[in-house]
């Protein structure tokens, strides 16, 4: 809630405009308002739901961080398609089951999305 309020109050210093002609403060104000609604609803819900102990699985956290760092390094030095494949296959070890067929499908879907962003929107992605 504090982050939402900080960004929201800062966004109000800029001209908001209206939806047909948005000012520079409209987007951050909308995003911070949605974040504030989520935060308030989470706090209200916490009064009605029994607390559950949160267990940290450091192995899974390490695997996800390693897959993201590997994606960044491989994308920088090789290409982004290889980085996507590495990220999917490495992060899948953090799950409860491992299926290389599922990993290939997820990798293919992400590669198609990256190609669409590159070709259709003209983003400068180092895919190959």
Secondary structure, 3 states (H helix, E strand, C coil): CHHHHHHHHHHCCCCCECCCCECCCHHHHHHHHHHHHHHHHHHHHHCCCCCCCCCCCHHHHHHHHHHHHHHHHHHHHCCHHHHHHHHHHHHHHHCCCCCHHHHHHHHHHHHHHHHHHHHHHCCCCCCC
